[in-house]
Amino acid sequence: MAFLTFLEDGFQFIVQCSVLFLECVGVAVLLVAAVKSIIGCFRHDPHVRLILAQGIALALEFKLGGEVLRTAIVREYSELITLGAIILLRGTLTFLIHWEIKNEESRISV
């Protein structure tokens, strides 16, 4: 029984570290995209909106991956409902941002 507890604790540690890593990568991607967009604004780059939208979309994908991975260690239904709502919200935001990227790419190519 102690071995199973040890395995469960190890699994939770690995999942929590992985979630933290994915969250940090998402934040880093968003910061890089924001800096690129700010520089693009000063240079009057017509693609600045596209760069920012792509960065936001990629950052949301990493954050969504972290939330999905977090479902592996959920213990209560209330946590699962909250996590499900967060996943649904981030999934919707990702869909809307991809739609915006598609529209922006078609606007630029015209």
GINOR-V130058 format. One record per residue. N is the residue number from 1. RES is the residue in three letters. SS is DSSP state (alpha for helix, beta for strand, coil for the rest). OMEGA is omega in whole degrees, 0 to 359 (NA if undefined). Layout:
# GINOR-V130058
N,RES,SS,OMEGA / N,RES,SS,OMEGA
This chain:
# GINOR-V130058
1,MET,coil,179 / 2,ALA,alpha,179 / 3,PHE,alpha,178 / 4,LEU,alpha,177 / 5,THR,alpha,177 / 6,PHE,alpha,178 / 7,LEU,alpha,180 / 8,GLU,alpha,178 / 9,ASP,alpha,178 / 10,GLY,alpha,178 / 11,PHE,alpha,179 / 12,GLN,alpha,178 / 13,PHE,alpha,180 / 14,ILE,alpha,180 / 15,VAL,alpha,180 / 16,GLN,alpha,177 / 17,CYS,alpha,179 / 18,SER,alpha,178 / 19,VAL,alpha,179 / 20,LEU,alpha,178 / 21,PHE,alpha,180 / 22,LEU,alpha,178 / 23,GLU,alpha,179 / 24,CYS,alpha,178 / 25,VAL,alpha,178 / 26,GLY,alpha,178 / 27,VAL,alpha,180 / 28,ALA,alpha,179 / 29,VAL,alpha,180 / 30,LEU,alpha,179 / 31,LEU,alpha,178 / 32,VAL,alpha,179 / 33,ALA,alpha,179 / 34,ALA,alpha,179 / 35,VAL,alpha,177 / 36,LYS,alpha,181 / 37,SER,alpha,177 / 38,ILE,alpha,177 / 39,ILE,alpha,178 / 40,GLY,alpha,177 / 41,CYS,alpha,180 / 42,PHE,alpha,179 / 43,ARG,coil,181 / 44,HIS,coil,178 / 45,ASP,coil,181 / 46,PRO,coil,183 / 47,HIS,coil,186 / 48,VAL,alpha,179 / 49,ARG,alpha,180 / 50,LEU,alpha,179 / 51,ILE,alpha,180 / 52,LEU,alpha,180 / 53,ALA,alpha,178 / 54,GLN,alpha,177 / 55,GLY,alpha,178 / 56,ILE,alpha,180 / 57,ALA,alpha,180 / 58,LEU,alpha,178 / 59,ALA,alpha,178 / 60,LEU,alpha,178 / 61,GLU,alpha,177 / 62,PHE,alpha,180 / 63,LYS,alpha,178 / 64,LEU,alpha,176 / 65,GLY,alpha,177 / 66,GLY,alpha,179 / 67,GLU,alpha,178 / 68,VAL,alpha,178 / 69,LEU,alpha,180 / 70,ARG,alpha,179 / 71,THR,alpha,181 / 72,ALA,alpha,183 / 73,ILE,alpha,179 / 74,VAL,coil,183 / 75,ARG,coil,184 / 76,GLU,coil,180 / 77,TYR,alpha,180 / 78,SER,alpha,176 / 79,GLU,alpha,181 / 80,LEU,alpha,179 / 81,ILE,alpha,178 / 82,THR,alpha,179 / 83,LEU,alpha,177 / 84,GLY,alpha,178 / 85,ALA,alpha,178 / 86,ILE,alpha,179 / 87,ILE,alpha,179 / 88,LEU,alpha,180 / 89,LEU,alpha,180 / 90,ARG,alpha,176 / 91,GLY,alpha,178 / 92,THR,alpha,178 / 93,LEU,alpha,179 / 94,THR,alpha,178 / 95,PHE,alpha,181 / 96,LEU,alpha,180 / 97,ILE,alpha,176 / 98,HIS,alpha,177 / 99,TRP,alpha,178 / 100,GLU,alpha,178 / 101,ILE,alpha,180 / 102,LYS,alpha,179 / 103,ASN,alpha,180 / 104,GLU,alpha,178 / 105,GLU,alpha,178 / 106,SER,alpha,177 / 107,ARG,alpha,181 / 108,ILE,alpha,184 / 109,SER,alpha,181 / 110,VAL,coil,NA
